[in-house]
Amino acid sequence: MTEAIIAVEHVTKRVQDSSGELTILHDIDFSLAAQESAAIVGASGSGKSTLLAIIAGLDTPSEGTVRLAGIDLFRLDEDARAAVRAERVGFVFQSFQLMGNLTALENVMLPLELQGRGDARAAATEMLARVGLGERLGHYPKVLSGGEQQRVALARAFVVKPALLLADEPTGSLDFATGEKVMELMFELNREQGTTLVLVTHDRAIAARCDRQVRIEAGQLTSS
């Protein structure tokens, strides 16, 4: 049996609000094998993005844990979790999350430089060419279109060859045609690198392209 790259083990998340305690996620339990793709789907407010943040170790569960390649994320302190993310996880966000004061090339170089890679410039240049932005290396995000910014974000995510890619509504800020092209590119890169992909999406067509759908309703897992 293939060892799970991600194991979400009985994760519950509770928060306090003005009306008292609110359970956002309740006893979520599933695992993904290496190179598998999964879409986390459900209505707005169902807990999808919270679950993604917990899988990334960016948010902490009230109960349960997440194992990434066998590493129990919540037995680690924040710095150690950040080190695991830097080494093993790539991110793509709806709002791109590019550094506005850095060029496209510098944005893609950044995670490599944080790893101390001496080939950061060459690797980032090659990855930007792969996503069709070889002529836009010196451009800042503000002069790039939304689709171009998301392709920079894809290049930044994939350049470290992550074991796991997490994407939160990656086409949410894009028009339909541009979103289609970006998703095609994401799935191509995912196949090329053999990355495990977990994405949050409202788009049924995108979800259908994944190997599995993890459906969350009112904080509970209804199918995986």
ABEGO torsion letter per residue (X at the ends): XBBBABBBBGBBBBBBBAAEBBBABBGBBBBBBBGBBBBBBEBBGAGAAAAAAAAAGABBBABEBBBBGGBBAAABBAAAAAAAAAAABBBBBAAGGBBAABBAAAAAAAAAAAAGBAAAAAAAAAAAAAAGAAAAAABBAAABBAAAAAAAAAAAAAAAGBABBBBBGAAAABBAAAAAAAAAAAAAAAAAAGBBBBBBBABAAAAAABABBBBBBGGBBABX
